[in-house]
Amino acid sequence: MGRILFFLGLALVGWILFKSWQRKQLDEKPSVDAKQKGNIGRKTQEEILPCQHCGAYSPMSEGVMMQGRFYCGMEHAKAAGEKVH
């Protein structure tokens, strides 16, 4: 009987430690509201588009937009026949 109580107590202590660890992990993750309030030091999501010349996907900030078409670089815009100033 003593062994059964010992192992039940051991299981209870393990369960309590697991639950406290689990709560601590959830508290460390930022909530959705914290993400929406400000992304200080974090990049915001950026649209990724395919190049009209080669089909490679690139972020909008790294490519060029000419006459409503997206290219991964100026070379591909020129190669596609776009007039570059």
Backbone as a chain_set.jsonl record, in Angstrom:
{"seq": "MGRILFFLGLALVGWILFKSWQRKQLDEKPSVDAKQKGNIGRKTQEEILPCQHCGAYSPMSEGVMMQGRFYCGMEHAKAAGEKVH", "coords": {"N": [[0.827, -1.198, 0.0], [1.981, 1.197, 0.73], [3.841, 1.62, -1.295], [2.212, 2.077, -3.501], [0.963, 4.508, -2.812], [3.265, 6.097, -2.738], [4.105, 6.092, -5.469], [1.839, 7.21, -6.659], [1.918, 9.755, -5.501], [4.354, 10.624, -6.562], [3.693, 10.676, -9.282], [1.748, 12.682, -9.194], [3.28, 14.935, -8.414], [4.951, 15.099, -10.653], [3.042, 15.659, -12.631], [2.124, 18.178, -11.766], [4.483, 19.693, -12.026], [4.833, 19.506, -14.801], [2.533, 20.859, -15.726], [3.026, 23.452, -14.722], [5.32, 24.122, -16.159], [4.231, 24.084, -18.701], [2.404, 26.228, -18.585], [4.216, 28.33, -18.267], [5.516, 28.268, -20.733], [3.433, 29.023, -22.44], [2.991, 31.614, -21.548], [5.283, 32.926, -22.382], [5.067, 33.148, -25.128], [4.137, 35.633, -27.462], [1.007, 37.247, -27.449], [-1.79, 37.459, -29.749], [-2.782, 40.052, -29.744], [-0.554, 41.492, -28.876], [1.104, 41.209, -31.056], [-0.291, 42.655, -32.96], [-0.301, 45.219, -31.929], [2.229, 46.327, -32.248], [5.012, 45.815, -34.268], [7.761, 45.96, -33.416], [11.022, 45.883, -34.365], [10.584, 43.677, -35.913], [10.07, 42.133, -39.069], [7.511, 42.98, -41.344], [4.911, 41.184, -43.022], [5.474, 40.512, -46.426], [4.542, 40.884, -49.81], [5.019, 38.299, -52.174], [5.977, 37.815, -55.434], [5.755, 36.341, -58.758], [8.317, 36.512, -61.239], [7.837, 38.025, -64.389], [9.399, 37.323, -66.485], [11.234, 35.117, -65.901], [9.879, 33.575, -64.042], [10.622, 33.099, -61.429], [10.066, 33.446, -57.943], [10.017, 36.394, -56.03], [10.495, 38.772, -53.341], [8.536, 41.765, -53.21], [9.964, 44.09, -52.619], [12.518, 43.583, -53.53], [12.422, 43.371, -56.238], [11.39, 44.799, -59.444], [8.752, 46.867, -60.635], [7.163, 47.287, -63.592], [5.11, 48.917, -65.791], [2.866, 47.634, -64.711], [3.682, 45.024, -64.511], [5.628, 42.544, -62.833], [9.088, 42.13, -62.231], [12.036, 40.265, -61.437], [14.404, 41.621, -61.457], [16.238, 44.413, -62.959], [17.524, 43.535, -65.245], [15.953, 41.441, -66.235], [13.642, 42.819, -66.779], [14.493, 44.435, -68.861], [15.186, 42.421, -70.682], [12.706, 41.373, -71.238], [11.666, 43.234, -72.864], [10.844, 45.668, -71.886], [10.837, 49.198, -71.696], [13.39, 50.845, -70.294], [14.277, 53.616, -68.425]], "CA": [[0.0, 0.0, 0.0], [2.893, 2.337, 0.81], [4.428, 1.837, -2.62], [1.18, 2.654, -4.379], [0.84, 5.924, -2.452], [4.497, 6.76, -3.154], [4.083, 6.3, -6.918], [0.773, 8.176, -6.949], [2.454, 11.068, -5.126], [5.37, 10.947, -7.549], [2.97, 11.031, -10.506], [1.096, 13.968, -8.95], [4.325, 15.96, -8.468], [5.339, 15.212, -12.059], [1.958, 16.328, -13.356], [2.13, 19.584, -11.36], [5.644, 20.311, -12.663], [4.554, 19.6, -16.226], [1.545, 21.929, -15.94], [3.648, 24.756, -14.484], [6.2, 24.352, -17.299], [3.363, 24.364, -19.846], [1.91, 27.599, -18.417], [5.332, 29.237, -18.499], [5.737, 28.297, -22.179], [2.351, 29.798, -23.05], [3.158, 33.009, -21.174], [6.401, 33.5, -23.117], [4.653, 33.425, -26.503], [3.351, 36.855, -27.539], [-0.384, 37.04, -27.844], [-2.167, 38.055, -31.035], [-2.897, 41.489, -29.529], [0.788, 42.062, -28.807], [1.629, 41.265, -32.424], [-0.994, 43.688, -33.709], [-0.004, 46.541, -31.372], [3.448, 46.854, -32.843], [6.024, 44.838, -34.648], [9.033, 46.633, -33.255], [12.145, 44.993, -34.605], [10.178, 42.522, -36.712], [9.657, 42.447, -40.432], [6.112, 42.715, -41.64], [4.766, 40.293, -44.171], [5.639, 41.187, -47.705], [3.999, 40.108, -50.923], [6.012, 37.651, -53.026], [5.382, 37.706, -56.765], [6.61, 35.688, -59.759], [8.891, 37.351, -62.295], [7.158, 37.805, -65.659], [10.359, 36.808, -67.461], [11.777, 33.786, -65.583], [8.942, 32.838, -63.202], [11.128, 32.958, -60.061], [9.343, 34.263, -56.973], [10.859, 37.324, -55.286], [9.75, 39.782, -52.587], [8.282, 42.981, -53.982], [10.977, 45.098, -52.356], [13.756, 43.249, -54.221], [12.202, 43.379, -57.68], [10.926, 46.057, -60.045], [7.42, 46.827, -61.232], [7.153, 48.125, -64.775], [3.861, 48.872, -66.538], [1.953, 46.681, -64.095], [4.255, 43.675, -64.485], [6.707, 42.414, -61.853], [10.304, 41.449, -62.658], [12.935, 40.06, -60.297], [15.509, 42.574, -61.575], [16.216, 45.275, -64.141], [17.97, 42.764, -66.404], [14.815, 40.699, -66.784], [12.714, 43.794, -67.338], [15.059, 44.795, -70.182], [15.103, 41.232, -71.546], [11.311, 41.174, -71.614], [11.28, 44.272, -73.803], [10.377, 46.894, -71.222], [11.707, 50.361, -71.926], [13.93, 51.323, -69.022], [14.836, 54.971, -68.59]], "C": [[0.871, 1.262, 0.0], [3.517, 2.66, -0.539], [3.437, 2.495, -3.569], [1.027, 4.141, -4.092], [2.08, 6.71, -2.877], [4.47, 7.063, -4.651], [2.958, 7.241, -7.346], [1.234, 9.597, -6.629], [3.506, 11.538, -6.123], [4.731, 11.376, -8.869], [2.307, 12.393, -10.362], [2.115, 15.106, -9.027], [4.786, 16.169, -9.912], [4.302, 15.944, -12.876], [1.934, 17.82, -13.035], [3.309, 20.308, -12.002], [5.428, 20.493, -14.164], [3.588, 20.745, -16.519], [2.161, 23.306, -15.721], [4.598, 25.11, -15.633], [5.377, 24.755, -18.529], [2.818, 25.791, -19.768], [3.004, 28.615, -18.711], [5.612, 29.361, -19.993], [4.667, 29.131, -22.876], [2.485, 31.281, -22.734], [4.275, 33.682, -21.956], [6.035, 33.835, -24.554], [3.847, 34.718, -26.517], [1.936, 36.555, -28.019], [-0.653, 37.726, -29.174], [-2.266, 39.565, -30.885], [-1.537, 42.153, -29.492], [1.39, 42.171, -30.195], [0.993, 42.408, -33.188], [-0.645, 45.081, -33.21], [1.246, 47.146, -31.971], [4.44, 45.75, -33.118], [7.387, 45.499, -34.583], [10.142, 45.611, -33.435], [11.787, 43.761, -35.419], [9.783, 42.985, -38.098], [8.17, 42.152, -40.581], [6.041, 41.795, -42.846], [4.822, 41.09, -45.452], [5.123, 40.278, -48.811], [5.128, 39.569, -51.785], [5.349, 37.35, -54.358], [6.318, 36.964, -57.714], [7.098, 36.701, -60.791], [8.181, 37.011, -63.608], [8.09, 37.221, -66.713], [10.786, 35.371, -67.151], [10.863, 32.954, -64.693], [9.409, 32.64, -61.772], [10.365, 33.909, -59.139], [10.326, 35.104, -56.17], [9.977, 38.253, -54.467], [9.614, 41.054, -53.409], [9.386, 44.016, -53.804], [12.284, 44.823, -53.101], [13.621, 43.284, -55.741], [11.793, 44.747, -58.173], [9.558, 45.828, -60.68], [7.434, 47.798, -62.398], [5.87, 47.864, -65.558], [2.933, 47.772, -66.022], [2.459, 45.252, -64.054], [5.454, 43.66, -63.543], [7.865, 41.62, -62.444], [11.25, 41.337, -61.46], [14.14, 40.99, -60.343], [15.394, 43.376, -62.852], [16.627, 44.513, -65.396], [16.806, 42.017, -67.053], [13.759, 41.635, -67.337], [13.175, 44.21, -68.732], [14.914, 43.632, -71.156], [13.683, 40.972, -72.019], [10.81, 42.252, -72.553], [10.73, 45.533, -73.18], [11.369, 48.018, -71.507], [12.106, 50.919, -70.57], [14.608, 52.653, -69.25], [16.25, 55.024, -68.118]], "O": [[0.542, 2.259, -0.643], [3.699, 3.827, -0.886], [3.804, 3.373, -4.35], [0.967, 4.95, -5.019], [1.97, 7.852, -3.323], [4.784, 8.182, -5.056], [3.12, 7.994, -8.306], [0.973, 10.528, -7.392], [3.544, 12.714, -6.486], [5.183, 12.333, -9.499], [2.303, 13.179, -11.309], [1.84, 16.136, -9.643], [4.988, 17.306, -10.337], [4.645, 16.765, -13.727], [1.743, 18.642, -13.931], [3.149, 21.432, -12.478], [5.8, 21.522, -14.728], [3.802, 21.515, -17.455], [1.849, 24.24, -16.46], [4.673, 26.271, -16.036], [5.766, 25.639, -19.292], [2.776, 26.49, -20.78], [2.748, 29.645, -19.335], [5.916, 30.454, -20.471], [4.974, 29.871, -23.811], [2.133, 32.122, -23.561], [4.224, 34.892, -22.176], [6.642, 34.729, -25.144], [2.964, 34.897, -25.679], [1.721, 35.71, -28.888], [0.179, 38.491, -29.662], [-1.879, 40.298, -31.795], [-1.371, 43.256, -30.013], [2.113, 43.125, -30.483], [1.663, 43.067, -33.983], [-0.687, 46.036, -33.985], [1.311, 48.357, -32.18], [4.667, 44.867, -32.291], [8.088, 45.584, -35.592], [10.188, 44.598, -32.738], [12.628, 42.88, -35.593], [9.238, 44.074, -38.281], [7.651, 41.193, -40.011], [7.009, 41.656, -43.594], [4.287, 42.195, -45.546], [5.256, 39.056, -48.744], [6.08, 40.286, -52.094], [4.296, 36.713, -54.412], [7.531, 36.953, -57.509], [6.376, 37.627, -61.163], [7.949, 35.838, -63.902], [7.631, 36.684, -67.721], [10.715, 34.502, -68.02], [11.05, 31.741, -64.594], [8.675, 32.069, -60.966], [10.058, 35.039, -59.516], [11.34, 34.599, -55.688], [8.832, 38.505, -54.844], [10.488, 41.375, -54.215], [9.708, 44.744, -54.743], [13.083, 45.741, -53.287], [14.626, 43.231, -56.449], [11.837, 45.73, -57.434], [9.255, 44.748, -61.188], [7.686, 48.99, -62.219], [5.583, 46.729, -65.939], [2.295, 47.067, -66.805], [1.742, 44.356, -63.608], [6.204, 44.634, -63.461], [7.666, 40.581, -63.073], [11.263, 42.2, -60.582], [14.836, 41.127, -59.337], [14.573, 43.078, -63.719], [16.14, 44.804, -66.488], [16.695, 41.971, -68.278], [13.049, 41.276, -68.276], [12.373, 44.324, -69.659], [14.561, 43.83, -72.318], [13.482, 40.408, -73.095], [9.663, 42.205, -72.997], [10.197, 46.387, -73.888], [12.58, 47.804, -71.55], [11.27, 51.4, -69.805], [15.42, 52.799, -70.164], [16.882, 56.079, -68.179]]}, "num_chains": 1, "name": "protein.A"}
